[in-house]
Every structure is written in C-alpha cells, then in structure tokens.
Amino acid sequence: MLFIYFRQMKIKVNCTFVYFRLAKIIDTKHKYERKIKMQIQKSKY
C-alpha cells in the first residue's frame, strides 16, 4: 500500500517538474519573440 502511494507521489512530482520546465521554455520563447518584435519595430522607424 505504502509502496504504491510513494510511486504515485513520484509520478506527481515528475509531472510537476516537467510542467515547470515546459512553462519556463514557453516563457523564454515568448520573451525572445517579444525582443525580436521590438527590434523589428526599431528598424522600421
């Protein structure tokens, strides 16, 4: 019983970890895209 519980906890922790990594990657991508857009706008004017 306890072993199964620990396995479920481990899976939950792994899912959370993966989710946070994905969120970080997406956030970095958004920042990068915003930077590129800013540079494009600057080069226009």
KAUR-V903590 format. One record per pair of residues at least 4 apart in sequence whose C-alpha atoms are under 6 Angstrom apart, sorted by the first residue. I is the first residue (numbers start at 1). J is the second residue. Records with the same first field share a line. If there is no record, write none. Layout:
I=J / J
//
This chain:
23=27
//
